[in-house]
């Protein structure tokens, strides 16, 4: 499984509202294509772009920009994050 869990902080909450973007912790070996494919299959959303980064703890995060107005907000609500 590529996606481990959603990553929520106060900054991410602001990104959900302003940029329609969410962050997820992902497998360290996963690439952007694998992340996009799994997100679209699991949550039935359209992904515009993905930025990945390695945290100082050695975990990989993916910032995912979703298509459609309010898609990130709807997904976060569905996952019980907001």
Beta strands, then each sheet from edge to edge (+ up, - down):
strand 1: 3-7
strand 2: 21-26
strand 3: 47-54
strand 4: 60-66
sheet 1: 1+ 2- 4+ 3-
end
